[in-house]
Amino acid sequence: MIKYEVIIYWSAENEAFIAEVPELPGCAADGATYQEALSNVETIIGEWIETARELGRSIPEPKGRLVFA
């Protein structure tokens, strides 16, 4: 279960739902549905953290919010 804040919104320009994780710079995903965007960003969060570890970068502690939309 993710512990980072996730903001999901509809983008008319992209014709998709966009899910952003403000605490993880550059961490975002999209999807045709709200649920798809959320599922995709959960995968991307894991990949973001894995990449940060591999590069020796710090990983921000989540602020404790689960999901905010």
C-alpha angles and dihedrals in degrees: 000000000000120000099189123101111259122197115199124189140158116256113203089189092058095030089226143092112264121210116197130185106207094192093057109058112232093006109137142126139183139215143179089246135033091249093048091052090050093048092048094049091050088059092046092051089058091048092047091053093045092051092047090053092049090051093045093243124148119260115217117236111242115252090230100259114129109200127341122185 
